[in-house]
Amino acid sequence: MVGAGIVALSLGGEHRTPMVLAAGDWLLAHPYRGFGDGVGRDDRFYYSTYYCSQAAVQLGGRYWEKIFPPLVDALLSAQSPGGAWPAEPNRGDYIYGNRYTTALAVLSLTPPYQMLPVYQR
């Protein structure tokens, strides 16, 4: 939810405020280490990668350099040979199949391309 907060504040015009930078520092202190990685028991991996990737591009600089590459590594390590991403470990998202997880994984990998108009600056 920290990533979602950064994105919400940034889209609301609060770019690089002390609160946003403190949230970015929190993300730096909690890097992705592998597929399914989370900080709390209720974390959602794909939801988190999506918002953290968008937050990283909004923050830029060292935040981008330290947040995005580990996130990419964690995602790519879980991609199946067929190109899809599996359901999250220990979550009920399996009911959606790999469409949901693959969509979020792909969206998480797109910030370098600035494809979503709402995030373009």
DABELUR-V661476 format. One record per pair of residues at least 6 apart in sequence whose C-alpha atoms are under 6 Angstrom apart, sorted by sequence separation. I is the first residue (numbers start at 1). J is the second residue. D is the distance in whole Angstrom. If there is no record, write none. Layout:
I&J&D, I&J&D
This chain:
79&85&5, 114&120&6, 56&63&6, 57&64&6, 87&94&5, 56&64&5, 36&45&5, 86&98&6, 85&98&6, 6&20&6, 85&101&6, 85&102&5, 84&102&5, 32&70&6, 32&71&6, 35&74&5, 34&74&4, 4&51&5, 3&51&5, 7&55&5, 3&52&4, 6&55&6, 3&55&5, 53&108&6, 46&104&6, 50&108&4, 49&108&6
